[in-house]
């Protein structure tokens, strides 16, 4: 008798289907859509929610704000990590700042930031703030991992700054940067949407989540949550694919 081999992806799919079945069973037992919408209801809503007026505007506004915050943190975090890796004084100066950002709850930053910023700019700022220490610490670890002997060899062979950056620095930080981005991308969306739910900027995903909660529309609450997860995953896959492609160009 031939042995059935289940792949890792099939196991994950089976686990997901099991969780969906449990969710459906719980919704049927409760029999109350306000308390728990069923996955079937949520899927049905997903087929209609995108037709509503303001759906595209909400998606576009939230994506622009959160993606902007992430990209700003990505660029600044990378630059600061390079500086800190080369100049120890910069690392010492930035250490308490990065530790504070990592330690303070995101809700506290959101409430404090509302004193300074309009709700429209809040998601960008919070996404930037949450992503910055992740990118900085990962890239810094990569920069500090470059061996002194490797740099001495580059000095002996009189490699130009451009070649050192391309053939020594970039390959060294590549795995650290990819790992940091993989973590930071999810954090950007979680923190950004949380900021929108508290700040309630107009025409945003956060506003729709808040309204769904205010009107006890659990089906819409779950539907928007699924949309957030899908957009976050697509953005993560696209950005990491672009980053890997750029690294591949550098290796040619």
N, CA and C of each residue as an Amber inpcrd file, in Angstrom:
protein
   756
   0.8470000  -1.1950000   0.0000000   0.0000000   0.0000000   0.0000000
   0.8860000   1.2500000   0.0000000   0.5770000   2.1550000  -0.9290000
   1.4040000   3.3510000  -1.0730000   1.1460000   4.3250000   0.0780000
   2.2290000   4.8070000   0.6600000   2.1280000   5.7350000   1.7810000
   1.7770000   7.1370000   1.2750000   0.7990000   7.7700000   1.9330000
   0.3770000   9.1160000   1.5620000   1.2910000  10.1240000   2.2510000
   1.9120000  10.9740000   1.4530000   2.8200000  11.9890000   1.9780000
   2.1260000  13.3520000   1.9170000   2.0300000  13.9830000   3.0670000
   1.4070000  15.3080000   3.1380000   2.4990000  16.3660000   3.2330000
   2.4810000  17.3100000   2.3110000   3.4980000  18.3650000   2.2970000
   3.2150000  19.3930000   3.3930000   4.2120000  20.2450000   3.6190000
   4.0750000  21.2850000   4.6500000   2.9570000  22.2580000   4.3090000
   2.8460000  22.6280000   3.0300000   1.7870000  23.5490000   2.6100000
   0.4050000  22.9300000   2.7790000   0.3120000  21.6310000   2.5090000
  -0.9630000  20.9340000   2.6870000  -1.3590000  20.8740000   4.1620000
  -0.3720000  20.7100000   5.0280000  -0.6440000  20.7030000   6.4700000
  -1.1720000  22.0620000   6.9250000  -0.5570000  23.1190000   6.4100000
  -0.9930000  24.4730000   6.7640000  -2.4060000  24.7310000   6.2570000
  -2.6910000  24.2780000   5.0370000  -4.0310000  24.4350000   4.4700000
  -5.0600000  23.6750000   5.2890000  -4.6990000  22.4650000   5.6990000
  -5.5890000  21.6470000   6.5240000  -5.8640000  22.3200000   7.8700000
  -4.8090000  22.9100000   8.4470000  -4.9640000  23.6170000   9.7230000
  -5.8920000  24.8140000   9.5690000  -5.7250000  25.5520000   8.4640000
  -6.5770000  26.7220000   8.2090000  -8.0380000  26.3090000   8.0250000
  -8.2600000  25.2390000   7.2710000  -9.6240000  24.7520000   7.0510000
 -10.2660000  24.2640000   8.3520000  -9.4570000  23.6520000   9.2060000
  -9.9560000  23.1960000  10.5120000 -10.3970000  24.3740000  11.3730000
  -9.5810000  25.4300000  11.3740000  -9.9230000  26.6290000  12.1490000
 -11.1840000  27.2940000  11.6080000 -11.3200000  27.3310000  10.2840000
 -12.5270000  27.9000000   9.6700000 -13.7680000  27.0860000  10.0380000
 -13.6070000  25.7540000  10.0570000 -14.7250000  24.8810000  10.4290000
 -15.1330000  25.1010000  11.8880000 -14.1460000  25.2710000  12.7630000
 -14.4290000  25.5450000  14.1700000 -15.1120000  26.9010000  14.3380000
 -14.6530000  27.8780000  13.5680000 -15.2670000  29.2130000  13.5910000
 -16.7220000  29.1330000  13.1460000 -16.9740000  28.4050000  12.0570000
 -18.3440000  28.2500000  11.5440000 -19.2220000  27.5440000  12.5690000
 -18.6860000  26.5210000  13.1950000 -19.4500000  25.7710000  14.1980000
 -19.7930000  26.6590000  15.3910000 -18.8310000  27.4770000  15.8350000
 -19.0660000  28.3760000  16.9680000 -20.1270000  29.4160000  16.6300000
 -20.0660000  29.9430000  15.4010000 -21.0620000  30.9320000  14.9690000
 -22.4680000  30.3230000  14.9090000 -22.5560000  29.0840000  14.4400000
 -23.8490000  28.4030000  14.3510000 -24.4080000  28.1020000  15.7400000
 -23.5400000  27.7230000  16.6780000 -23.9780000  27.4370000  18.0460000
 -24.4830000  28.6950000  18.7460000 -23.7790000  29.8210000  18.5450000
 -24.2090000  31.0800000  19.1500000 -25.4860000  31.6070000  18.5050000
 -25.5400000  31.4860000  17.1790000 -26.7220000  31.9330000  16.4560000
 -26.9920000  33.4210000  16.5830000 -25.9220000  34.2080000  16.7370000
 -26.0730000  35.6570000  16.9030000 -24.9590000  36.3580000  16.1250000
 -25.3090000  37.0170000  15.0100000 -24.3130000  37.6550000  14.1540000
 -23.6250000  38.8360000  14.8300000 -24.2810000  39.4470000  15.8100000
 -23.6670000  40.5680000  16.5080000 -22.4820000  40.0900000  17.3500000
 -22.6580000  38.9330000  17.9820000 -21.5780000  38.3840000  18.8030000
 -20.4880000  37.7470000  17.9550000 -20.8670000  36.9990000  16.9440000
 -19.8790000  36.3080000  16.1010000 -20.4580000  36.0350000  14.7240000
 -19.9120000  36.7280000  13.7330000 -20.3170000  36.4780000  12.3420000
 -19.6380000  35.2120000  11.8470000 -20.3180000  34.4700000  11.0090000
 -19.7470000  33.2250000  10.4810000 -18.8090000  33.5280000   9.3220000
 -17.8580000  32.6240000   9.0390000 -16.9650000  32.8480000   7.8960000
 -17.7170000  32.9140000   6.5700000 -18.8360000  32.2130000   6.4730000
 -19.6450000  32.2620000   5.2460000 -20.2100000  33.6670000   5.0480000
 -20.7190000  34.2600000   6.1290000 -21.2400000  35.6270000   6.0550000
 -20.1460000  36.6180000   5.6800000 -18.9580000  36.4020000   6.2310000
 -17.8350000  37.3020000   5.9570000 -17.4160000  37.2180000   4.4880000
 -17.3500000  36.0020000   3.9610000 -16.9860000  35.8180000   2.5510000
 -18.0300000  36.4740000   1.6450000 -19.2980000  36.3000000   1.9640000
 -20.3610000  36.9470000   1.1880000 -20.2090000  38.4620000   1.2100000
 -19.8640000  38.9920000   2.3790000 -19.6990000  40.4430000   2.5100000
 -18.5110000  40.9400000   1.6980000 -17.4690000  40.1390000   1.6100000
 -16.2950000  40.5260000   0.8390000 -16.6120000  40.7040000  -0.6430000
 -17.6130000  39.9780000  -1.1240000 -18.0090000  40.0840000  -2.5300000
 -18.8550000  41.3250000  -2.8130000 -19.3190000  41.9940000  -1.7660000
 -20.1630000  43.1780000  -1.9570000 -19.5280000  44.4630000  -1.4240000
 -18.6540000  44.3370000  -0.4400000 -18.1200000  45.5260000   0.2240000
 -17.3050000  46.4010000  -0.7210000 -16.6230000  45.7950000  -1.6900000
 -15.7680000  46.5550000  -2.5980000 -16.5790000  47.3970000  -3.5850000
 -17.8800000  47.1100000  -3.7060000 -18.7330000  47.8770000  -4.6130000
 -19.2490000  49.1650000  -3.9770000 -19.1010000  49.2860000  -2.6670000
 -19.6570000  50.4320000  -1.9650000 -18.8430000  51.7020000  -2.2170000
 -19.5480000  52.8330000  -2.1810000 -18.8970000  54.1230000  -2.3880000
 -17.8920000  54.3920000  -1.2620000 -16.7290000  54.8100000  -1.6330000
 -15.7040000  55.1340000  -0.6500000 -14.7630000  53.9840000  -0.3280000
 -15.0340000  52.7840000  -0.8520000 -14.1760000  51.6330000  -0.5600000
 -12.7630000  51.8540000  -1.0970000 -12.6630000  52.2390000  -2.3700000
 -11.3460000  52.4520000  -2.9910000 -10.6040000  53.5960000  -2.3140000
 -11.3360000  54.6530000  -1.9440000 -10.7110000  55.7960000  -1.2810000
 -10.1500000  55.3970000   0.0810000 -10.8940000  54.5660000   0.8050000
 -10.4380000  54.1010000   2.1210000  -9.1800000  53.2640000   1.9880000
  -9.1830000  52.3610000   1.0110000  -8.0120000  51.5090000   0.7800000
  -6.8000000  52.3410000   0.3810000  -7.0190000  53.2650000  -0.5510000
  -5.9250000  54.0880000  -1.0490000  -5.3340000  54.9820000   0.0170000
  -6.1950000  55.6010000   0.8360000  -5.7320000  56.5020000   1.8920000
  -4.8830000  55.7580000   2.9210000  -5.3990000  54.6290000   3.4020000
  -4.6680000  53.8590000   4.4140000  -3.3660000  53.3050000   3.8560000
  -3.4130000  52.8040000   2.6250000  -2.2020000  52.2450000   2.0130000
  -1.1360000  53.3200000   1.8490000  -1.5330000  54.4920000   1.3730000
  -0.5790000  55.5830000   1.1590000   0.0690000  56.0090000   2.4700000
  -0.7350000  56.1700000   3.5230000  -0.2090000  56.6210000   4.8090000
   0.7290000  55.5870000   5.4380000   0.2970000  54.3360000   5.4550000
   1.0860000  53.3020000   6.1210000   2.3450000  52.9610000   5.3160000
   2.2030000  52.8540000   4.0050000   3.3650000  52.5630000   3.1510000
   4.3900000  53.6900000   3.2350000   3.9150000  54.9420000   3.3060000
   4.8320000  56.0850000   3.4260000   5.6150000  56.0130000   4.7380000
   4.9170000  55.6950000   5.8180000   5.5810000  55.5710000   7.1120000
   6.6260000  54.4770000   7.1040000   6.2870000  53.3500000   6.4830000
   7.2390000  52.2370000   6.4120000   8.4730000  52.6170000   5.5980000
   8.2580000  53.2050000   4.4280000   9.3850000  53.5370000   3.5480000
  10.3050000  54.5830000   4.1770000   9.7200000  55.5630000   4.8670000
  10.5410000  56.5660000   5.5590000  11.4000000  55.9110000   6.6380000
  10.8000000  55.0000000   7.4090000  11.5400000  54.2960000   8.4580000
  12.5980000  53.3770000   7.8600000  12.2810000  52.7670000   6.7320000
  13.2270000  51.8810000   6.0460000  14.4820000  52.6510000   5.6220000
  14.2710000  53.8100000   5.0200000  15.4070000  54.6100000   4.5430000
  16.2060000  55.1990000   5.7050000  15.5130000  55.8360000   6.6530000
  16.2060000  56.4640000   7.7670000  16.8710000  55.4390000   8.6750000
  16.1800000  54.3310000   8.9360000  16.7400000  53.2790000   9.7830000
  18.0000000  52.6830000   9.1960000  18.0180000  52.5040000   7.8760000
  19.2000000  51.9520000   7.1990000  20.3770000  52.9230000   7.2710000
  20.0960000  54.2010000   6.9940000  21.1590000  55.2150000   7.0340000
  21.7260000  55.3540000   8.4430000  20.8510000  55.4370000   9.4350000
  21.3060000  55.5830000  10.8210000  22.1050000  54.3640000  11.2820000
  21.7100000  53.1740000  10.8360000  22.4270000  51.9570000  11.2100000
  23.8410000  51.9480000  10.6250000  23.9820000  52.4140000   9.3810000
  25.3100000  52.5040000   8.7790000  26.1900000  53.4860000   9.5510000
  25.6080000  54.6270000   9.9150000  26.3610000  55.6180000  10.6760000
  26.7610000  55.0790000  12.0510000  25.8020000  54.4180000  12.7180000
  26.0710000  53.8730000  14.0530000  27.1000000  52.7560000  13.9980000
  27.0870000  51.9970000  12.9040000  28.0510000  50.9130000  12.7620000
  29.4640000  51.4070000  12.5330000  29.5860000  52.5990000  11.9600000
  30.9090000  53.1670000  11.6900000  31.3800000  54.1030000  12.7920000
  30.4200000  54.7890000  13.4340000  30.7710000  55.7610000  14.4780000
  30.1060000  55.3330000  15.7830000  30.9110000  54.8830000  16.7250000
  30.3720000  54.3330000  17.9810000  29.5840000  55.3730000  18.7810000
  29.9820000  56.6370000  18.6850000  29.2810000  57.7040000  19.4090000
  27.8290000  57.8110000  18.9490000  27.6010000  57.6330000  17.6590000
  26.2320000  57.6740000  17.1150000  25.4050000  56.5230000  17.6690000
  26.0050000  55.3460000  17.7600000  25.2990000  54.1870000  18.3150000
  24.9130000  54.4310000  19.7750000  25.8270000  54.9790000  20.5600000
  25.5580000  55.2700000  21.9710000  24.4360000  56.2930000  22.0990000
  24.4710000  57.3050000  21.2590000  23.4630000  58.3650000  21.3040000
  22.0660000  57.8360000  20.9380000  21.9960000  56.9340000  19.9590000
  20.7060000  56.4300000  19.4840000  20.1390000  55.2930000  20.3340000
  20.9890000  54.6350000  21.1070000  20.5530000  53.4610000  21.8800000
  19.3530000  53.7340000  22.7850000  19.3740000  54.7840000  23.6410000
  18.2060000  55.0230000  24.4990000  16.9500000  55.3980000  23.7240000
  17.1200000  56.0790000  22.5960000  15.9710000  56.4590000  21.7680000
  15.2820000  55.2250000  21.1960000  16.0680000  54.3170000  20.6290000
  15.5120000  53.1050000  20.0430000  14.8860000  52.2070000  21.1120000
  15.5180000  52.1570000  22.2750000  14.9850000  51.3530000  23.3740000
  13.6450000  51.9070000  23.8540000  13.5350000  53.2220000  23.9070000
  12.2930000  53.8560000  24.3350000  11.1620000  53.5620000  23.3550000
  11.4600000  53.6870000  22.0700000  10.4400000  53.4270000  21.0400000
   9.9600000  51.9810000  21.1150000  10.8950000  51.0570000  21.3340000
  10.5360000  49.6400000  21.4260000   9.7310000  49.3230000  22.6770000
   9.9810000  50.0350000  23.7580000   9.3850000  49.6960000  25.0510000
   8.0120000  50.3260000  25.2810000   7.8070000  51.5340000  24.7890000
   6.5490000  52.2430000  25.0360000   5.4220000  51.6120000  24.2150000
   4.2600000  51.3320000  24.8170000   3.1290000  50.7490000  24.0690000
   2.6850000  51.6600000  22.9280000   2.2660000  51.0620000  21.8270000
   1.8750000  51.8380000  20.6490000   0.6900000  52.7520000  20.9560000
  -0.2200000  52.3200000  21.8340000  -1.3790000  53.1510000  22.1860000
  -0.9420000  54.4560000  22.8340000   0.1080000  54.3960000  23.6390000
   0.6210000  55.6120000  24.2870000   1.1630000  56.5920000  23.2500000
   1.9170000  56.0780000  22.2920000   2.4420000  56.9370000  21.2250000
   1.3060000  57.5600000  20.4160000   0.2620000  56.7800000  20.1490000
  -0.8630000  57.2930000  19.3610000  -1.5320000  58.4590000  20.0760000
  -1.7900000  58.2840000  21.3590000  -2.4640000  59.3360000  22.1350000
  -1.5840000  60.5850000  22.2430000  -0.2800000  60.3780000  22.4860000
   0.6400000  61.5110000  22.5640000   0.7270000  62.2320000  21.2170000
   0.8260000  61.4460000  20.1310000   0.9750000  62.0280000  18.7960000
  -0.2630000  62.8270000  18.3780000  -1.4280000  62.4540000  18.8810000
  -2.6600000  63.1860000  18.5520000  -2.6230000  64.6270000  19.0570000
  -1.7710000  64.8810000  20.0590000  -1.6120000  66.2500000  20.5720000
  -0.8660000  67.1060000  19.5470000   0.0470000  66.4750000  18.8000000
   0.9040000  67.2150000  17.8740000   0.4040000  67.1920000  16.4360000
  -0.1940000  66.0660000  16.0430000  -0.5140000  65.8510000  14.6330000
  -2.0130000  65.7480000  14.3860000  -2.4040000  65.9990000  13.1430000
  -3.7920000  65.7660000  12.7480000  -4.0020000  64.2650000  12.5770000
  -5.2410000  63.8230000  12.6400000  -5.5410000  62.3980000  12.5040000
  -5.1280000  61.8520000  11.1390000  -5.0970000  62.7220000  10.1310000
  -4.7280000  62.2880000   8.7760000  -3.2590000  61.8630000   8.6900000
  -2.4100000  62.4760000   9.5360000  -0.9660000  62.1730000   9.5010000
  -0.5640000  61.1420000  10.5480000  -1.5130000  60.7550000  11.3810000
  -1.1910000  59.8960000  12.5200000  -0.6740000  58.5240000  12.1050000
  -1.3360000  57.8800000  11.1430000  -0.9470000  56.5280000  10.7300000
   0.4660000  56.4970000  10.1630000   0.8090000  57.5210000   9.3900000
   2.1550000  57.6030000   8.8170000   3.2050000  57.7020000   9.9200000
   2.9660000  58.5740000  10.8870000   3.9100000  58.7830000  11.9740000
   4.0720000  57.5280000  12.8340000   2.9550000  56.8990000  13.1910000
   3.0120000  55.7140000  14.0540000   3.6690000  54.5440000  13.3290000
   3.3380000  54.3370000  12.0630000   3.9900000  53.2690000  11.2810000
   5.4900000  53.5060000  11.2130000   5.8640000  54.7510000  10.9530000
   7.2880000  55.1240000  10.9160000   7.9710000  54.8130000  12.2420000
   7.3320000  55.1890000  13.3160000   7.9100000  55.0380000  14.6450000
   8.0990000  53.5620000  15.0300000   7.1230000  52.7260000  14.6990000
   7.1920000  51.3160000  15.0690000   8.1950000  50.5310000  14.2070000
   8.3700000  50.9650000  12.9790000   9.2630000  50.2550000  12.0500000
  10.7260000  50.6590000  12.2540000  10.9520000  51.9160000  12.6080000
  12.3170000  52.4540000  12.6910000  13.2800000  51.6030000  13.5220000
  12.9620000  51.2600000  14.7820000  13.9420000  50.4800000  15.5770000
  14.1670000  49.0700000  15.0410000  13.1610000  48.4950000  14.3840000
  13.3130000  47.1440000  13.8350000  14.3310000  47.1530000  12.6970000
  14.1660000  48.0860000  11.7640000  15.1030000  48.1960000  10.6410000
  16.4880000  48.5860000  11.1470000  16.5370000  49.5600000  12.0390000
  17.8100000  50.0470000  12.5710000  18.6030000  48.9300000  13.2470000
  17.9760000  48.2020000  14.1480000  18.6820000  47.1500000  14.8960000
  19.1350000  46.0040000  13.9980000  18.3160000  45.6350000  13.0290000
  18.7000000  44.5500000  12.1270000  19.8690000  44.9460000  11.2330000
  19.7840000  46.1250000  10.6430000  20.8680000  46.5680000   9.7630000
  22.1420000  46.7970000  10.5720000  22.0090000  47.3400000  11.7810000
  23.1780000  47.5670000  12.6380000  23.8840000  46.2510000  12.9580000
  23.1020000  45.2060000  13.2260000  23.6940000  43.8910000  13.4890000
  24.4840000  43.3960000  12.2780000  23.9460000  43.6570000  11.0860000
  24.6590000  43.2550000   9.8720000  25.9340000  44.0360000   9.6620000
  25.8740000  45.3360000   9.8960000  27.0510000  46.1940000   9.7260000
  28.1430000  45.8030000  10.7190000  27.7580000  45.5630000  11.9580000
  28.7370000  45.2120000  12.9870000  29.2990000  43.8010000  12.7840000
  28.6030000  43.0040000  11.9670000  29.0680000  41.6400000  11.7140000
  30.1640000  41.5490000  10.6580000  30.4260000  42.6650000  10.0000000
  31.4900000  42.6660000   8.9830000  32.8420000  42.5620000   9.6750000
  33.5830000  41.5600000   9.3140000  34.8750000  41.3090000   9.9580000
  35.9160000  42.3820000   9.6540000  36.7030000  42.6940000  10.6630000
  37.7650000  43.6890000  10.4900000  38.7890000  43.2410000   9.4360000
  39.0540000  41.9160000   9.4090000  40.0300000  41.4020000   8.4410000
  39.5700000  41.6250000   7.0040000  38.2530000  41.4950000   6.7840000
  37.7220000  41.7050000   5.4450000  37.9370000  43.1490000   4.9970000
  37.7270000  44.0760000   5.9240000  37.9330000  45.4860000   5.6120000
  39.4230000  45.7920000   5.4070000  40.2720000  45.0910000   6.1660000
  41.7130000  45.2890000   6.0020000  42.1820000  44.7820000   4.6390000
  41.6030000  43.6610000   4.1970000  41.9460000  43.1280000   2.8680000
  41.5280000  44.1220000   1.7900000  40.3350000  44.7110000   1.9590000
  39.8560000  45.7070000   1.0040000  40.7880000  46.9170000   0.9660000
  41.3230000  47.2600000   2.1370000  42.2600000  48.3870000   2.2290000
  43.5710000  48.0560000   1.5230000  44.0460000  46.8190000   1.7040000
  45.3040000  46.3900000   1.0740000  45.1860000  46.4330000  -0.4420000
  44.0260000  45.9490000  -0.9470000  43.8330000  45.9150000  -2.4050000
  43.2980000  47.2380000  -2.9540000  43.2100000  48.2370000  -2.0730000
  42.8030000  49.5850000  -2.4630000  41.4690000  49.5960000  -3.2210000
  40.5230000  48.9140000  -2.6610000  39.1800000  48.9150000  -3.2440000
  38.5360000  50.2790000  -3.0350000  37.8440000  50.7520000  -4.0420000
  37.1630000  52.0440000  -3.9330000  35.9860000  51.9260000  -2.9690000
  35.4980000  53.0570000  -2.5030000  34.3630000  53.0620000  -1.5690000
  33.1290000  52.4140000  -2.1980000  32.9370000  52.6690000  -3.4890000
  31.7910000  52.0920000  -4.1980000  31.8620000  50.5800000  -4.2480000
  33.0360000  50.0360000  -4.5400000  33.1990000  48.5860000  -4.6040000
  33.0840000  47.9520000  -3.2260000  33.5830000  48.6230000  -2.2000000
  33.4440000  48.0980000  -0.8370000  31.9710000  48.0120000  -0.4490000
  31.2570000  49.0700000  -0.7790000  29.8250000  49.1010000  -0.4590000
  29.0770000  47.9900000  -1.2020000  29.4410000  47.7950000  -2.4800000
  28.7240000  46.8170000  -3.3060000  29.0880000  45.3790000  -2.9690000
  30.3730000  45.0960000  -2.7460000  30.8140000  43.7100000  -2.5960000
  31.0350000  43.2690000  -1.1470000  31.0560000  44.1990000  -0.2290000
  31.2550000  43.8360000   1.1890000  30.0340000  44.2010000   2.0300000
  29.6600000  45.4880000   1.9800000  28.5930000  45.9400000   2.8650000
  27.2220000  45.3730000   2.4910000  26.8380000  45.4850000   1.2380000
  25.4970000  45.0360000   0.8210000  25.2940000  43.5380000   1.0370000
  26.2240000  42.6500000   0.5920000  26.0240000  41.2120000   0.8500000
  25.9320000  40.8770000   2.3320000  26.6500000  41.6420000   3.1700000
  26.6450000  41.3690000   4.5980000  25.2990000  41.7280000   5.2440000
  24.7290000  42.8620000   4.8470000  23.4850000  43.3010000   5.5000000
  22.2360000  42.6750000   4.8620000  22.3960000  42.0340000   3.7010000
  21.2420000  41.4930000   2.9740000  20.3250000  40.6300000   3.8430000
  20.8240000  39.5520000   4.4920000  19.9090000  38.7100000   5.2860000
  19.2930000  39.4550000   6.4640000  20.0470000  40.3670000   7.0620000
  19.5350000  41.1370000   8.2020000  18.4220000  42.0910000   7.7580000
  18.6210000  42.7200000   6.6110000  17.6360000  43.6690000   6.1100000
  16.3490000  42.9620000   5.6860000  16.4790000  41.8170000   5.0260000
  15.3090000  41.0530000   4.6110000  14.5150000  40.5630000   5.8230000
  15.2390000  40.0840000   6.8350000  14.5830000  39.6230000   8.0550000
  13.8720000  40.7710000   8.7690000  14.5480000  41.9150000   8.8450000
  13.9560000  43.0750000   9.5010000  12.7180000  43.5680000   8.7860000
  12.7680000  43.6050000   7.4560000  11.6180000  44.0640000   6.6670000
  10.4400000  43.1130000   6.8120000  10.7100000  41.8180000   6.8430000
   9.6440000  40.8300000   6.9970000   8.8670000  41.0570000   8.2930000
   9.5880000  41.3810000   9.3680000   8.9430000  41.6660000  10.6530000
   8.2880000  43.0390000  10.6590000   8.9910000  44.0280000  10.1280000
   8.5350000  45.4180000  10.1990000   7.2970000  45.6810000   9.3530000
   7.1570000  44.9830000   8.2360000   6.0080000  45.2220000   7.3570000
   4.6900000  44.9030000   8.0640000   4.6600000  43.7930000   8.7830000
   3.4570000  43.4440000   9.5440000   3.1890000  44.4390000  10.6540000
   4.2590000  44.8870000  11.3330000   4.1200000  45.8650000  12.4060000
   3.6030000  47.1960000  11.8870000   4.0330000  47.5750000  10.6880000
   3.5970000  48.8470000  10.1090000   2.0810000  48.8640000   9.9370000
   1.5260000  47.7600000   9.4310000   0.0860000  47.7090000   9.2050000
  -0.6910000  47.6070000  10.5090000  -0.2020000  46.8150000  11.4440000
  -0.8960000  46.6880000  12.7360000  -0.9520000  48.0200000  13.4610000
   0.1840000  48.6880000  13.5550000   0.2460000  49.9590000  14.2790000
  -0.4720000  51.0670000  13.5170000  -0.3420000  51.0640000  12.1970000
  -0.9840000  52.0940000  11.3810000  -2.5030000  52.0320000  11.4620000
  -3.0480000  50.8310000  11.3750000  -4.5010000  50.6730000  11.4690000
  -4.9870000  51.0010000  12.8750000  -4.2070000  50.6190000  13.8910000
  -4.5580000  50.9640000  15.2800000  -4.6280000  52.4790000  15.4430000
  -3.6860000  53.1940000  14.8200000  -3.6840000  54.6560000  14.8770000
  -4.9300000  55.2200000  14.1950000  -5.3400000  54.6240000  13.0910000
  -6.5320000  55.0920000  12.3850000  -7.8040000  54.8380000  13.1860000
  -7.8750000  53.7150000  13.8640000  -9.0620000  53.4030000  14.6670000
  -9.2210000  54.4050000  15.8080000  -8.0870000  54.8550000  16.3800000
  -8.1440000  55.8200000  17.4810000  -8.3200000  57.2490000  16.9480000
  -7.5710000  57.5880000  15.8900000  -7.6550000  58.9410000  15.3330000
  -8.8510000  59.1680000  14.4380000  -9.3660000  58.1000000  13.8340000
 -10.5160000  58.1130000  12.9180000 -10.3720000  59.1620000  11.8060000
  -9.3170000  59.0680000  10.9850000  -9.2420000  59.9670000   9.8270000
 -10.3050000  59.6050000   8.7960000 -10.7730000  60.5810000   8.0500000
 -11.8380000  60.3360000   7.0660000 -11.3230000  59.4890000   5.9100000
 -12.2350000  58.6790000   5.3690000 -11.9290000  57.8180000   4.2110000
 -10.7100000  56.9430000   4.4710000 -10.7610000  56.1590000   5.5370000
  -9.6650000  55.2520000   5.8720000 -10.2330000  53.9160000   6.3300000
  -9.3880000  52.9050000   6.3310000  -9.8120000  51.5870000   6.8130000
 -10.1370000  51.6580000   8.3010000  -9.3310000  52.4220000   9.0380000
  -9.5770000  52.5650000  10.4690000 -10.9460000  53.1520000  10.7640000
 -11.3670000  54.1200000   9.9670000 -12.6980000  54.7220000  10.1460000
 -13.7870000  53.6800000   9.9230000 -13.6260000  52.8500000   8.9010000
 -14.6170000  51.8040000   8.6190000 -14.6660000  50.7630000   9.7330000
 -13.5190000  50.4300000  10.3000000 -13.4880000  49.5060000  11.4320000
 -14.2100000  50.1060000  12.6360000 -13.9590000  51.3810000  12.8820000
 -14.5980000  52.0610000  14.0160000 -16.1190000  52.1050000  13.8420000
 -16.5710000  52.4250000  12.6420000 -18.0140000  52.4960000  12.3820000
 -18.6660000  51.1130000  12.4960000 -17.9620000  50.0890000  12.0210000
 -18.4950000  48.7250000  12.1380000 -18.6590000  48.3390000  13.6040000
 -17.7010000  48.7200000  14.4300000 -17.7830000  48.4370000  15.8620000
 -18.8910000  49.2650000  16.5110000 -19.0110000  50.5490000  16.1320000
 -20.0070000  51.4440000  16.7210000 -21.4370000  50.9730000  16.4370000
 -21.6370000  50.4000000  15.2480000 -22.9710000  49.9360000  14.8600000
 -23.1620000  48.4260000  15.0730000 -22.2240000  47.8110000  15.8100000
 -22.2900000  46.3730000  16.1170000 -22.4290000  45.5160000  14.8560000
 -21.7300000  45.9510000  13.8010000 -21.7480000  45.2230000  12.5290000
 -20.5310000  44.2970000  12.4940000 -20.6640000  43.1520000  13.1500000
 -19.5310000  42.2260000  13.2800000 -19.0880000  41.6640000  11.9390000
 -20.0300000  41.4910000  11.0180000 -19.6720000  40.9670000   9.6910000
 -18.7150000  41.9120000   8.9750000 -19.0320000  43.2180000   9.0010000
 -18.1370000  44.2010000   8.3850000 -16.8030000  44.2790000   9.1270000
 -16.8580000  44.1120000  10.4370000 -15.6380000  44.1430000  11.2540000
 -14.6700000  43.0440000  10.8110000 -15.1930000  41.8320000  10.6340000
 -14.3680000  40.7160000  10.1740000 -13.9390000  40.9050000   8.7190000
 -14.8510000  41.4280000   7.8890000 -14.5360000  41.6180000   6.4690000
 -13.3880000  42.6080000   6.2930000 -13.4370000  43.7210000   7.0170000
 -12.3480000  44.6990000   6.9270000 -11.0550000  44.1400000   7.4860000
 -11.1550000  43.3020000   8.5040000  -9.9600000  42.6690000   9.0670000
  -9.2970000  41.7510000   8.0350000 -10.1080000  40.9890000   7.3230000
  -9.5810000  40.1170000   6.2580000  -8.9150000  40.9560000   5.1770000
  -9.5340000  42.0770000   4.8220000  -8.9700000  42.9680000   3.8020000
  -7.6120000  43.5000000   4.2480000  -7.5000000  43.8830000   5.5190000
  -6.2320000  44.3800000   6.0590000  -5.1480000  43.3070000   5.9510000
  -5.4960000  42.0800000   6.3190000  -4.5340000  40.9760000   6.2650000
  -4.0660000  40.7470000   4.8240000  -4.9990000  40.7620000   3.8830000
  -4.6620000  40.5200000   2.4740000  -3.7640000  41.6240000   1.9190000
  -4.1100000  42.8860000   2.2070000  -3.2960000  44.0050000   1.7180000
  -1.9030000  43.9560000   2.3330000  -1.8370000  43.6630000   3.6250000
  -0.5500000  43.5690000   4.3160000   0.3210000  42.4810000   3.6980000
  -0.2710000  41.3210000   3.4260000   0.4820000  40.2180000   2.8290000
   0.9630000  40.5560000   1.4230000   0.0940000  41.1700000   0.6280000
   0.4560000  41.5360000  -0.7420000   1.5830000  42.5640000  -0.7540000
   1.4800000  43.5560000   0.1380000   2.5180000  44.5850000   0.2270000
   3.8460000  43.9730000   0.6630000   3.7720000  43.0660000   1.6390000
   4.9820000  42.4010000   2.1320000   5.6400000  41.5880000   1.0260000
   4.8420000  40.7810000   0.3140000   5.3970000  39.9460000  -0.7640000
   6.0070000  40.8050000  -1.8620000   5.2980000  41.8860000  -2.2500000
   5.7700000  42.7460000  -3.3320000   7.0500000  43.4720000  -2.9460000
   7.0910000  44.0080000  -1.7240000   8.2750000  44.7650000  -1.2980000
   9.4830000  43.8500000  -1.1480000   9.3000000  42.6790000  -0.5360000
  10.4240000  41.7540000  -0.3650000  10.9160000  41.2360000  -1.7080000
   9.9820000  41.0140000  -2.6390000  10.3760000  40.5650000  -3.9760000
  11.2000000  41.6410000  -4.6800000  10.7950000  42.9000000  -4.5380000
  11.5430000  44.0140000  -5.1340000  12.9280000  44.1270000  -4.5060000
  12.9870000  43.9840000  -3.2000000  14.2590000  44.0920000  -2.4850000
  15.2150000  42.9700000  -2.9170000  14.6900000  41.7480000  -3.0230000
  15.5150000  40.6160000  -3.4590000  15.9970000  40.8140000  -4.8980000
  15.1210000  41.3960000  -5.7360000  15.5050000  41.6610000  -7.1200000
  16.6480000  42.6720000  -7.1920000  16.5620000  43.7070000  -6.3550000
  17.6280000  44.7160000  -6.3240000  18.9380000  44.1090000  -5.8280000
  18.8580000  43.2170000  -4.8610000  20.0640000  42.5330000  -4.3850000
  20.6490000  41.6550000  -5.4950000  19.7760000  41.0350000  -6.2790000
  20.2230000  40.1770000  -7.3870000  20.9480000  41.0220000  -8.4390000
  20.4280000  42.2130000  -8.7320000  21.0980000  43.1020000  -9.6750000
  22.4910000  43.4800000  -9.1920000  22.6120000  43.6770000  -7.8820000
  23.9100000  44.0480000  -7.3110000  24.9290000  42.9200000  -7.4480000
  24.4360000  41.6610000  -7.4450000  25.3340000  40.5070000  -7.5010000
  25.8210000  40.1940000  -8.9060000  25.2100000  40.8230000  -9.9060000
  25.5960000  40.5250000 -11.2910000  26.9110000  41.2040000 -11.6690000
